[in-house]
Amino acid sequence: MIKLFRLEGFEAHHLKMEVVWTRQWAIFFGLLMIIPFFCSLSIAENPDRNNIGEDRYDEPNHGVQLHVHDHQVVMDNGIVQLTLAKPEGSVTRIKYKGVDNLLSNRYRENRRGYWDCVWQNNGQWVFLGTSFEVVHYNKSQVEVSFKRTWDPSSDDSGPPLSVDKRFIMLNGSSGFYAYAIYERLEGWKGTSLWQTRLAFKLREDLFHYMAVSDTRQRVMPTADDRRRGEALSYREAVLLTNPANPDLKGEVDDKYQYACDSKDNKVHGWISQKSGVGFWLITPSDEFRISGPLKQELTSHVGPISLSTFTSSHYVGKSGEEIFQDGEAWKKVFGPIFIYVNSVSDKKKALSLWGDAKQQMLKEVESWPYSFPHSRDFPKSHERGSVTGHLLVLDRYINQKPTPASLAYVGLSVPGEAGSWQDEKKGYQFWTQADEDGHFFIKAVRPGTYNLFAWVPGVLGDYKYNAIITIKPGHKIKLRQLVFEPPRDGPTLWEIGIPDRTAAEFFIPDADPKFVNKILIKQDKFRQYGLWKRYEEIYPDQDLVYTVGESDYRKDWFFAHLNRHGTDGKFRRTTWQIVFDLAVVEMAATYKFRLVLAGANFAELQIRLNDPNARGALLSTHLIGRENVIARHGSHGRLWSFTANMPGYLFVEGRNTIYLTQTRTSNYFQGVLYDYIRLEGPPQ
């Protein structure tokens, strides 16, 4: 019996069926091979016996072929051959340039290329489809769907989410596209979503060189090297004691050392110097990511593994968790992203594949929003809108006239208070960077209702345009000139740091030579392992004292306020001092103290003036932060802003001291990262 697969919804001129027989059947029916029944769709039990083309790669007019079998689906454009489990929708095989599979065979098929999430109670869940559908198919393009539909009446133990995983292959394209539509219907039970991502596990015998940026790229250790290494303070960090590559001995490997801001996280991946092949994840848009352009996410790391992380609590803690109430409906499209593969004939030039991947990334960014996805939930370019404007800054204690908001970050997000975008997880965000004159253009915005937000490097505070912005298909909104008046009550008496939302400008010590990552010696030093112990080594007995007018924050202000570990094994609070002189004090006036933190982890900072033992603090942050930003080598997490009114009678003419005490003392990783501190005099 011949088993045929029926395709529905195709135009007649696209429906050419191909039947490929096994060799056993071919003995009896060889004469039938001449009939014009062969064309673009192949049904067979064994895909390795198909004429998918071990010899057809790089043919320019190959067209896209789709081969649907009982348990797998094969997409082939003559450059790349992609195999997907059916109906699960996991990527089981990527064939390219004579390499039978770029993915690792050490993992079962559903754990090679897969969508997963971390949901309620930290449970990991791999989304496996239960139904398969061909969405679109012709010689130019194939799009297929693998759906996992949640049924509230079933005993499904997974998260109450329906997930539609889509894969697209285009003719002539060296790779494939992936996106997913997550949906909750009204009436479904509540849940929480900590993380969701698309992960690929590559061949460990091929891929040893990883690239995240122009400067963060290197030969990497293997998973076996990590297993033989020495576990450090937490499981992600390992000291390489006996790596296969002796050049790596004595280094620390930790996946968080390769995390990246969303604004910079456009392309990353691996190079095989053995085969001259590269594997890259390209993210052309941030619209489906959360928490704005400075949200940090994991990229690629030892495995070899490459991740496209769409939402997570990394570096932002609880505010990065998507919490759905009972009955709450929701839908969001994550992606598409482009899985790009490239190659060189001269393997000695394999590292040049990084430059090619960057060029491809620029092409993908320029092509956004893509015109080819066949989903009503992904609006095309003509179905979107745009916003242009000109942002200025007016700080009357610095300039009497507005000045350009140079290189400001300007974005649209779900309506909320100023700065609320950093805690927004469920909707879409659209960010751009203004030019040096403050002009900005936000393009390709999905229809919807938004607030416009902004922040300016070097300027304190968050801007919000008070009017609601409604985007309709094809609309181009031109805003009038916008003026941001940053928070200010009086003249600056002194300041420490730069209001740029990171602690990177402060003093960052060299790593302990026993725990170094060599590529971080001259860049991103804050990503080195164990810097939390360096504070107590530099300040063994007395805490940091910063004298305004004498000290230099780049050399004398430690980037993180940390605990001290005593010889008795207990952790102790630390109190830093800011020492400054006031020639004249207005006793009846009020001074303003502004404190901005670039991150916090289970910390509480208390501020006192001239009396470290005063019963009540002038300012307490109370317990803040679950960002783990110290252990995960970040220069920033979630931004925290505080102000305190300081009565003039608490100051003295002459020398004054502000005391900053971090009171939570359970471990090394409790503390804060500073962004900016300012004392303002009475209003004038």
C-alpha positions as CSV (number, residue, x, y, z in Angstrom):
1,M,0.0,0.0,0.0
2,I,1.2,3.5,-0.8
3,K,0.7,6.0,2.0
4,L,0.2,9.6,0.9
5,F,0.3,12.7,3.0
6,R,-2.4,15.2,2.2
7,L,-1.6,18.9,2.1
8,E,-4.5,21.3,2.5
9,G,-4.8,24.9,1.6
10,F,-2.3,24.9,-1.3
11,E,-2.9,26.3,-4.7
12,A,-3.1,23.6,-7.4
13,H,-0.1,24.7,-9.3
14,H,2.0,24.2,-6.1
15,L,0.8,20.7,-5.5
16,K,3.3,18.3,-7.0
17,M,3.7,15.1,-5.1
18,E,6.8,13.0,-4.9
19,V,6.9,9.4,-3.6
20,V,10.2,7.9,-2.8
21,W,10.4,4.2,-2.3
22,T,12.7,2.2,-0.2
23,R,15.2,0.1,-2.0
24,Q,13.1,-3.0,-1.3
25,W,10.0,-1.5,-3.0
26,A,12.1,-0.2,-5.9
27,I,13.1,-3.7,-6.9
28,F,9.5,-4.5,-7.8
29,F,8.3,-1.1,-9.0
30,G,11.4,0.4,-10.6
31,L,9.5,1.1,-13.8
32,L,7.2,3.5,-11.9
33,M,10.2,5.8,-11.2
34,I,9.8,7.4,-14.6
35,I,6.3,8.8,-14.0
36,P,6.1,12.6,-13.4
37,F,4.7,11.9,-9.9
38,F,8.0,13.1,-8.4
39,C,8.4,16.7,-7.5
40,S,8.6,18.5,-4.2
41,L,7.1,16.5,-1.4
42,S,8.6,13.2,-0.4
43,I,7.0,10.6,1.8
44,A,9.3,7.9,3.1
45,E,10.0,5.8,6.1
46,N,13.7,6.3,6.0
47,P,14.9,9.8,5.2
48,D,18.5,8.7,4.6
49,R,17.3,7.0,1.4
50,N,15.7,10.1,0.0
51,N,17.2,12.0,-2.9
52,I,17.6,15.0,-0.5
53,G,20.8,15.7,-1.6
54,E,24.1,14.9,-0.5
55,D,25.3,16.0,-3.9
56,R,23.0,18.9,-4.5
57,Y,24.3,21.4,-1.9
58,D,25.0,25.0,-3.1
59,E,22.9,24.6,-6.3
60,P,21.5,28.1,-6.8
61,N,18.2,27.0,-8.3
62,H,17.6,24.0,-6.0
63,G,14.4,25.5,-4.5
64,V,13.1,24.6,-1.1
65,Q,11.9,21.0,-0.7
66,L,9.7,19.6,2.1
67,H,9.8,15.9,3.0
68,V,7.2,14.8,5.5
69,H,7.6,11.4,7.2
70,D,5.8,9.6,9.9
71,H,8.2,10.8,12.7
72,Q,10.1,13.6,11.1
73,V,10.0,16.6,8.7
74,V,12.9,17.5,6.5
75,M,13.4,21.0,4.9
76,D,16.1,21.3,2.3
77,N,17.0,24.3,0.1
78,G,20.2,22.8,-1.4
79,I,22.4,24.7,1.1
80,V,21.0,23.6,4.5
81,Q,19.1,20.5,5.4
82,L,17.0,20.8,8.5
83,T,15.3,17.8,10.3
84,L,12.6,18.3,12.8
85,A,11.0,15.7,15.0
86,K,7.3,15.2,14.2
87,P,5.0,16.2,15.9
88,E,7.3,17.4,18.7
89,G,9.0,20.1,16.6
90,S,12.5,19.7,18.1
91,V,15.5,20.3,15.8
92,T,17.3,17.0,15.6
93,R,19.6,17.6,12.7
94,I,21.2,20.4,10.7
95,K,23.2,19.2,7.7
96,Y,25.6,21.6,6.1
97,K,28.7,21.6,3.9
98,G,29.3,17.9,4.2
99,V,28.8,17.8,7.9
100,D,26.0,15.3,8.5
101,N,24.8,17.0,11.7
102,L,26.0,20.2,13.4
103,L,24.1,19.3,16.5
104,S,25.3,16.9,19.2
105,N,24.4,13.3,19.1
106,R,25.2,13.0,22.8
107,Y,21.7,14.3,23.6
108,R,18.4,12.7,22.9
109,E,16.6,14.1,19.9
110,N,14.3,16.4,21.9
111,R,17.3,18.1,23.6
112,R,19.4,19.2,20.7
113,G,17.5,22.2,19.4
114,Y,14.4,23.0,21.5
115,W,12.2,25.6,23.1
116,D,11.8,25.5,26.8
117,C,10.8,27.5,29.8
118,V,11.4,27.7,33.6
119,W,8.0,28.2,35.2
120,Q,6.2,28.0,38.5
121,N,8.5,26.6,41.3
122,N,11.6,26.7,39.1
123,G,10.5,23.7,37.0
124,Q,12.0,23.4,33.6
125,W,9.7,22.4,30.8
126,V,10.5,21.6,27.2
127,F,7.7,22.5,24.8
128,L,7.0,19.5,22.6
129,G,4.3,19.8,19.9
130,T,1.4,17.4,19.7
131,S,0.3,18.3,16.2
132,F,2.0,19.2,12.9
133,E,0.8,21.5,10.1
134,V,2.3,22.8,6.8
135,V,1.6,26.5,6.9
136,H,3.0,27.5,3.6
137,Y,4.9,25.7,0.9
138,N,6.3,26.5,-2.5
139,K,9.7,26.4,-4.2
140,S,10.6,29.8,-2.6
141,Q,9.6,29.1,1.0
142,V,8.4,26.5,3.5
143,E,6.9,27.3,6.8
144,V,5.8,24.6,9.2
145,S,4.1,24.6,12.6
146,F,4.3,22.3,15.6
147,K,1.6,23.1,18.2
148,R,1.4,22.2,21.9
149,T,-2.2,23.1,22.9
150,W,-2.9,23.2,26.6
151,D,-6.3,21.8,27.6
152,P,-7.6,23.0,31.0
153,S,-9.7,19.8,31.3
154,S,-6.8,17.5,30.9
155,D,-4.2,16.2,33.4
156,D,-1.4,18.1,31.6
157,S,1.3,18.8,34.2
158,G,3.0,21.5,32.2
159,P,2.5,25.2,32.2
160,P,-0.9,26.5,31.2
161,L,0.3,27.9,27.9
162,S,-0.3,27.0,24.2
163,V,2.8,27.2,22.1
164,D,2.9,27.3,18.3
165,K,6.5,26.7,17.2
166,R,7.2,27.8,13.6
167,F,10.2,27.1,11.3
168,I,10.8,28.8,8.0
169,M,13.3,28.0,5.2
170,L,13.8,30.3,2.2
171,N,15.3,29.4,-1.1
172,G,19.0,30.5,-1.4
173,S,19.2,31.2,2.4
174,S,22.1,29.8,4.4
175,G,20.1,28.9,7.4
176,F,16.5,28.9,8.7
177,Y,14.2,31.1,10.8
178,A,12.4,30.2,14.0
179,Y,9.7,31.9,16.0
180,A,7.0,30.9,18.5
181,I,3.5,32.2,19.4
182,Y,2.7,31.8,23.1
183,E,-0.9,32.1,24.2
184,R,-3.2,31.9,27.2
185,L,-7.0,32.0,26.9
186,E,-9.4,33.6,29.3
187,G,-10.3,31.3,32.2
188,W,-7.0,29.4,32.4
189,K,-5.4,29.0,35.8
190,G,-2.6,31.4,36.8
191,T,1.1,30.7,36.6
192,S,4.5,32.3,36.5
193,L,7.1,32.2,33.8
194,W,10.7,32.9,34.8
195,Q,12.4,32.2,31.5
196,T,11.8,31.1,28.0
197,R,14.3,30.5,25.3
198,L,15.4,28.5,22.2
199,A,18.5,26.4,22.8
200,F,21.0,24.6,20.5
201,K,23.5,22.0,21.6
202,L,26.3,21.6,19.0
203,R,28.9,19.0,18.2
204,E,31.6,19.1,20.8
205,D,34.1,17.4,18.5
206,L,33.7,20.3,16.0
207,F,33.0,23.5,17.8
208,H,35.7,24.9,20.1
209,Y,35.9,28.6,19.3
210,M,33.1,30.9,20.6
211,A,32.4,34.5,19.6
212,V,30.1,36.9,21.5
213,S,31.6,40.2,20.4
214,D,34.6,41.6,18.6
215,T,36.6,41.3,21.9
216,R,34.9,38.5,23.7
217,Q,35.8,35.5,21.6
218,R,38.2,32.6,22.3
219,V,39.0,28.9,22.2
220,M,36.7,27.4,24.9
221,P,37.0,24.5,27.3
222,T,34.8,21.5,26.8
223,A,32.0,20.1,29.0
224,D,34.4,17.3,30.0
225,D,37.0,19.9,31.0
226,R,34.4,21.4,33.4
227,R,33.5,18.0,34.8
228,R,37.2,17.3,35.6
229,G,37.6,20.8,37.1
230,E,37.2,22.2,40.6
231,A,33.7,23.5,41.5
232,L,33.8,27.0,43.0
233,S,31.3,29.0,45.0
234,Y,28.4,28.0,42.8
235,R,27.9,25.4,40.1
236,E,28.2,27.6,37.1
237,A,31.8,28.6,38.0
238,V,34.5,26.0,37.5
239,L,38.3,26.2,37.8
240,L,39.9,24.3,34.9
241,T,42.4,22.0,36.6
242,N,43.0,19.4,33.9
243,P,41.6,20.6,30.5
244,A,42.4,18.8,27.3
245,N,43.9,22.0,26.0
246,P,46.7,22.8,28.4
247,D,46.6,26.5,27.5
248,L,43.3,26.7,29.5
249,K,44.7,25.3,32.7
250,G,44.1,27.5,35.7
251,E,41.4,29.6,34.1
252,V,37.8,30.0,35.4
253,D,34.9,29.2,33.2
254,D,31.4,30.6,34.0
255,K,28.6,31.1,31.5
256,Y,27.7,34.4,33.0
257,Q,31.0,35.9,32.0
258,Y,29.6,35.9,28.4
259,A,26.3,37.6,29.2
260,C,25.3,40.5,27.1
261,D,23.0,43.6,27.1
262,S,20.0,43.2,24.8
263,K,21.1,46.3,22.8
264,D,24.4,44.5,21.9
265,N,23.0,40.9,21.7
266,K,22.4,40.7,18.0
267,V,24.7,37.8,16.9
268,H,26.8,35.2,18.7
269,G,27.8,31.6,18.1
270,W,30.6,29.1,17.4
271,I,33.3,28.4,14.8
272,S,34.6,25.0,13.9
273,Q,38.2,25.4,12.8
274,K,38.2,21.7,12.1
275,S,35.5,21.9,9.4
276,G,35.6,25.6,8.5
277,V,32.0,26.1,9.5
278,G,30.2,28.7,11.7
279,F,26.9,28.4,13.6
280,W,25.2,31.7,14.6
281,L,22.1,33.0,16.3
282,I,21.0,36.3,14.9
283,T,18.3,38.4,16.6
284,P,17.3,41.3,14.3
285,S,14.9,42.9,16.8
286,D,14.5,43.4,20.5
287,E,10.8,44.0,20.3
288,F,9.9,40.7,22.0
289,R,12.5,40.9,24.7
290,I,11.8,42.4,28.2
291,S,13.1,45.1,30.5
292,G,14.7,47.4,27.9
293,P,18.0,47.8,26.1
294,L,20.2,47.1,29.2
295,K,18.6,43.8,30.1
296,Q,21.4,41.2,30.3
297,E,20.9,37.7,29.0
298,L,23.0,34.6,28.5
299,T,24.4,34.0,25.0
300,S,26.7,31.1,24.1
301,H,28.7,29.0,26.6
302,V,30.5,25.7,27.1
303,G,28.7,22.7,25.8
304,P,29.0,24.0,23.1
305,I,25.6,25.7,23.5
306,S,24.0,28.7,21.9
307,L,20.9,30.3,23.4
308,S,18.3,32.8,22.2
309,T,16.8,33.9,25.5
310,F,13.6,35.9,25.1
311,T,12.6,36.4,28.8
312,S,14.3,35.6,32.1
313,S,14.8,36.9,35.6
314,H,18.6,37.0,35.1
315,Y,20.1,40.3,36.4
316,V,16.6,41.7,37.3
317,G,15.2,39.2,39.7
318,K,11.6,39.1,40.6
319,S,10.8,42.0,38.2
320,G,11.7,39.7,35.3
321,E,9.2,37.1,36.2
322,E,6.0,37.0,34.2
323,I,3.1,36.4,36.6
324,F,-0.3,35.5,35.1
325,Q,-3.4,35.7,37.3
326,D,-6.2,33.2,37.2
327,G,-8.2,33.8,34.1
328,E,-5.7,36.2,32.5
329,A,-5.5,36.0,28.7
330,W,-2.2,36.8,26.9
331,K,-0.5,36.3,23.6
332,K,3.0,37.1,22.4
333,V,5.2,36.3,19.4
334,F,8.9,35.6,20.2
335,G,11.1,36.0,17.1
336,P,11.6,35.3,14.4
337,I,15.4,34.8,14.9
338,F,17.7,33.6,12.1
339,I,19.9,30.5,12.6
340,Y,22.7,31.3,10.2
341,V,25.5,28.9,9.1
342,N,28.5,29.9,7.0
343,S,31.8,28.4,5.9
344,V,35.2,29.0,4.3
345,S,37.1,26.7,2.0
346,D,40.4,27.6,3.7
347,K,40.1,26.4,7.2
348,K,43.0,28.6,8.3
349,K,40.7,31.5,7.8
350,A,37.9,30.1,9.8
351,L,37.9,33.0,12.3
352,S,36.9,35.3,9.5
353,L,33.4,33.7,9.8
354,W,32.7,36.1,12.7
355,G,33.0,39.1,10.4
356,D,30.7,37.4,7.9
357,A,28.2,36.6,10.6
358,K,28.2,40.3,11.6
359,Q,27.5,41.4,8.1
360,Q,24.6,38.9,7.8
361,M,23.3,40.3,11.1
362,L,23.2,43.8,9.6
363,K,21.2,42.5,6.6
364,E,18.7,40.8,8.9
365,V,18.3,44.0,11.0
366,E,17.7,46.0,7.8
367,S,15.1,43.4,6.7
368,W,13.1,43.7,9.9
369,P,10.1,43.3,10.1
370,Y,10.3,40.2,7.8
371,S,7.8,40.0,5.0
372,F,7.6,36.2,4.8
373,P,6.2,34.8,8.1
374,H,2.7,33.4,7.5
375,S,1.1,34.4,10.8
376,R,-1.6,37.0,11.4
377,D,0.1,37.6,14.8
378,F,3.2,38.9,13.1
379,P,2.4,42.3,11.4
380,K,4.3,43.1,8.3
381,S,6.0,46.4,7.6
382,H,2.9,48.1,6.1
383,E,0.9,47.0,9.1
384,R,3.1,48.8,11.5
385,G,3.8,52.5,12.4
386,S,6.6,54.8,13.4
387,V,7.4,57.7,15.7
388,T,9.9,60.5,15.2
389,G,10.8,63.3,17.5
390,H,13.4,65.5,19.0
391,L,14.4,65.2,22.7
392,L,16.0,68.0,24.7
393,V,17.2,68.3,28.3
394,L,16.6,71.3,30.5
395,D,18.5,71.4,33.8
396,R,18.3,75.0,34.9
397,Y,21.2,74.6,37.4
398,I,23.4,73.7,34.4
399,N,21.9,75.5,31.4
400,Q,19.2,78.1,31.1
401,K,18.2,76.8,27.7
402,P,17.4,73.2,26.6
403,T,20.3,71.2,25.2
404,P,20.2,68.2,23.0
405,A,19.6,64.8,24.6
406,S,22.6,63.4,23.0
407,L,22.6,59.7,22.3
408,A,19.5,59.2,24.5
409,Y,17.8,55.9,24.6
410,V,14.2,56.4,23.5
411,G,11.5,53.7,23.5
412,L,7.9,52.7,23.4
413,S,6.5,50.4,26.0
414,V,3.3,49.5,27.8
415,P,1.8,52.6,29.5
416,G,3.1,53.1,33.1
417,E,5.1,55.4,35.3
418,A,8.5,56.8,34.2
419,G,11.0,54.0,34.2
420,S,8.3,51.3,34.4
421,W,9.7,49.7,31.2
422,Q,12.4,48.0,33.1
423,D,9.8,45.9,35.0
424,E,7.6,45.3,31.9
425,K,7.5,41.7,30.8
426,K,4.3,40.8,28.9
427,G,4.1,43.3,26.1
428,Y,6.4,44.6,23.3
429,Q,9.1,47.3,23.5
430,F,10.6,49.3,20.7
431,W,13.9,51.2,21.4
432,T,16.2,53.3,19.5
433,Q,19.2,55.6,20.2
434,A,18.9,59.2,19.4
435,D,21.7,61.0,17.4
436,E,24.0,63.5,19.0
437,D,21.4,66.3,18.5
438,G,18.6,64.3,20.2
439,H,16.7,63.4,17.1
440,F,15.1,59.9,17.2
441,F,13.2,57.6,14.9
442,I,11.4,54.5,16.2
443,K,10.3,52.3,13.3
444,A,8.4,49.1,12.7
445,V,6.1,49.5,15.8
446,R,3.3,47.0,16.2
447,P,-0.2,48.5,16.4
448,G,-1.1,49.2,20.0
449,T,-1.1,51.7,22.9
450,Y,2.1,52.9,24.4
451,N,3.9,55.5,26.5
452,L,7.2,57.0,25.2
453,F,10.1,56.7,27.6
454,A,13.7,57.9,27.5
455,W,16.9,58.1,29.5
456,V,20.0,60.1,28.6
457,P,23.5,58.8,29.4
458,G,25.1,61.2,31.9
459,V,21.7,62.7,33.0
460,L,19.9,61.6,36.1
461,G,16.4,60.2,35.9
462,D,13.8,58.8,33.6
463,Y,11.7,60.7,31.0
464,K,8.1,59.9,30.2
465,Y,6.0,61.7,27.6
466,N,2.7,62.1,29.3
467,A,0.4,61.6,26.3
468,I,-0.7,58.1,25.3
469,I,0.7,57.2,21.8
470,T,-1.6,55.0,19.7
471,I,0.0,53.2,16.8
472,K,-2.2,52.3,13.9
473,P,-1.1,50.4,10.7
474,G,0.8,52.7,8.3
475,H,0.7,55.7,10.6
476,K,3.8,57.9,11.0
477,I,3.6,60.0,14.1
478,K,5.7,63.1,14.3
479,L,6.0,64.4,17.9
480,R,6.6,68.0,18.8
481,Q,9.9,69.0,20.4
482,L,10.1,67.2,23.8
483,V,11.9,68.6,26.8
484,F,13.1,66.4,29.7
485,E,13.6,68.2,33.0
486,P,15.6,65.8,35.1
487,P,15.1,65.6,38.9
488,R,16.7,68.5,40.6
489,D,16.0,70.6,43.8
490,G,19.2,72.6,44.2
491,P,22.8,73.1,43.0
492,T,25.2,70.2,43.0
493,L,27.5,70.4,46.0
494,W,29.3,67.2,45.0
495,E,28.7,64.1,43.0
496,I,30.3,60.6,42.7
497,G,30.1,58.6,39.5
498,I,28.2,59.1,36.2
499,P,24.4,58.6,35.9
500,D,24.7,56.0,33.2
501,R,22.9,53.0,34.9
502,T,26.1,51.0,35.4
503,A,28.9,50.7,37.9
504,A,31.5,50.1,35.3
505,E,33.2,53.6,35.8
506,F,34.1,52.8,39.4
507,F,37.2,51.0,40.6
508,I,37.3,47.4,39.6
509,P,40.1,45.4,41.0
510,D,42.3,42.9,39.2
511,A,41.1,39.3,39.7
512,D,42.9,36.9,42.0
513,P,45.5,35.3,39.6
514,K,44.3,31.9,40.8
515,F,40.8,32.6,39.3
516,V,41.3,34.5,36.1
517,N,39.6,34.4,32.7
518,K,42.4,35.6,30.3
519,I,40.2,37.4,27.8
520,L,38.8,39.6,30.7
521,I,42.1,40.9,31.9
522,K,42.0,44.0,29.8
523,Q,38.3,44.4,29.2
524,D,35.1,44.0,31.2
525,K,37.1,43.4,34.4
526,F,33.9,43.3,36.4
527,R,33.1,39.9,34.7
528,Q,36.1,38.2,36.5
529,Y,35.3,35.6,39.1
530,G,35.7,36.2,42.8
531,L,35.8,40.0,42.9
532,W,33.5,39.9,46.0
533,K,36.5,38.6,48.0
534,R,38.8,41.3,46.7
535,Y,37.1,44.0,48.7
536,E,38.1,42.5,52.1
537,E,41.6,41.9,50.8
538,I,41.9,45.6,49.8
539,Y,40.1,46.8,53.0
540,P,41.0,44.1,55.6
541,D,40.4,46.3,58.7
542,Q,38.8,49.6,57.8
543,D,36.1,50.2,55.2
544,L,36.2,52.6,52.3
545,V,36.6,56.3,53.0
546,Y,36.0,58.7,50.1
547,T,37.0,62.3,50.5
548,V,35.3,64.7,48.1
549,G,37.8,66.9,46.3
550,E,40.7,64.5,47.0
551,S,39.5,61.0,46.0
552,D,38.9,59.9,42.4
553,Y,35.8,57.6,42.0
554,R,37.6,55.8,39.2
555,K,40.3,54.7,41.6
556,D,38.9,55.0,45.1
557,W,35.2,54.0,44.9
558,F,34.9,50.2,44.9
559,F,32.3,49.2,42.3
560,A,30.2,47.0,44.7
561,H,29.3,47.5,48.3
562,L,30.0,44.1,49.8
563,N,30.1,42.2,53.1
564,R,33.3,41.3,55.0
565,H,33.9,37.6,55.9
566,G,35.4,37.3,59.4
567,T,37.9,34.8,60.6
568,D,35.1,33.2,62.7
569,G,33.2,32.4,59.5
570,K,30.5,35.0,60.0
571,F,29.8,37.8,57.6
572,R,29.8,41.4,58.9
573,R,28.2,44.6,57.7
574,T,30.4,47.2,56.1
575,T,30.0,51.0,56.4
576,W,31.5,53.3,53.8
577,Q,32.1,57.0,54.4
578,I,31.8,60.1,52.2
579,V,33.8,62.9,53.7
580,F,33.2,66.5,52.5
581,D,33.5,70.1,53.7
582,L,30.9,72.8,53.8
583,A,32.0,76.4,54.3
584,V,28.5,77.7,55.0
585,V,25.5,75.8,56.2
586,E,21.9,77.0,56.0
587,M,20.5,75.6,59.2
588,A,16.8,76.2,58.3
589,A,17.1,74.9,54.8
590,T,16.7,71.3,53.4
591,Y,19.5,69.6,51.4
592,K,18.7,66.8,49.0
593,F,20.7,63.5,48.9
594,R,20.2,61.4,45.7
595,L,21.3,57.8,45.6
596,V,21.1,55.7,42.4
597,L,22.0,52.0,42.5
598,A,22.9,50.0,39.4
599,G,21.9,46.7,41.0
600,A,21.1,45.0,44.3
601,N,20.9,41.5,45.7
602,F,19.0,40.9,49.0
603,A,20.5,44.1,50.3
604,E,19.5,47.0,52.5
605,L,21.4,50.3,52.5
606,Q,21.1,52.8,55.3
607,I,22.2,56.4,55.1
608,R,23.2,58.5,58.1
609,L,24.8,61.9,58.5
610,N,27.6,62.8,60.9
611,D,26.6,60.1,63.4
612,P,27.1,56.5,62.3
613,N,25.2,55.2,65.4
614,A,22.2,57.4,65.0
615,R,19.1,55.5,66.0
616,G,17.2,56.3,62.8
617,A,18.6,56.4,59.3
618,L,17.8,59.4,57.1
619,L,17.3,56.9,54.3
620,S,16.8,53.2,54.2
621,T,16.3,51.3,50.9
622,H,14.8,48.4,53.0
623,L,15.3,45.0,51.5
624,I,15.8,45.3,47.8
625,G,16.9,43.2,44.8
626,R,17.0,39.5,43.8
627,E,19.2,40.1,40.9
628,N,22.3,38.0,41.9
629,V,24.2,40.6,39.9
630,I,27.3,40.2,42.1
631,A,27.7,36.5,41.6
632,R,26.9,36.7,37.9
633,H,29.6,39.3,37.2
634,G,27.3,42.2,36.2
635,S,28.1,45.9,36.1
636,H,24.4,46.5,36.3
637,G,21.0,44.9,37.0
638,R,17.8,46.7,37.8
639,L,18.1,50.4,38.5
640,W,17.0,51.7,42.0
641,S,16.6,55.4,42.7
642,F,16.2,57.0,46.2
643,T,16.2,60.5,47.6
644,A,16.5,61.8,51.2
645,N,15.8,65.2,52.6
646,M,18.6,66.2,54.9
647,P,17.8,69.0,57.3
648,G,20.4,71.8,57.4
649,Y,20.8,71.6,61.1
650,L,22.3,68.1,60.8
651,F,25.3,69.6,58.9
652,V,28.2,71.5,60.4
653,E,30.4,74.1,58.9
654,G,33.6,72.4,58.1
655,R,34.0,68.6,57.8
656,N,30.9,66.4,57.4
657,T,30.5,62.7,56.9
658,I,27.8,60.6,55.3
659,Y,27.8,56.9,56.3
660,L,26.5,54.2,54.0
661,T,25.9,50.9,55.7
662,Q,24.9,47.6,54.0
663,T,23.1,45.8,56.7
664,R,22.3,42.3,55.3
665,T,25.0,39.9,56.0
666,S,24.3,36.2,55.1
667,N,26.9,35.7,52.3
668,Y,29.3,37.3,49.9
669,F,26.7,38.0,47.3
670,Q,24.5,40.4,49.3
671,G,25.3,43.9,48.4
672,V,24.7,46.8,45.9
673,L,26.3,48.3,42.9
674,Y,26.4,52.0,42.8
675,D,25.5,54.1,39.8
676,Y,25.5,57.7,41.0
677,I,25.4,59.8,44.2
678,R,24.8,63.5,44.5
679,L,24.3,66.0,47.3
680,E,22.3,69.1,46.3
681,G,22.2,72.4,48.3
682,P,19.1,74.3,49.2
683,P,16.9,75.5,46.2
684,Q,18.0,78.8,44.8
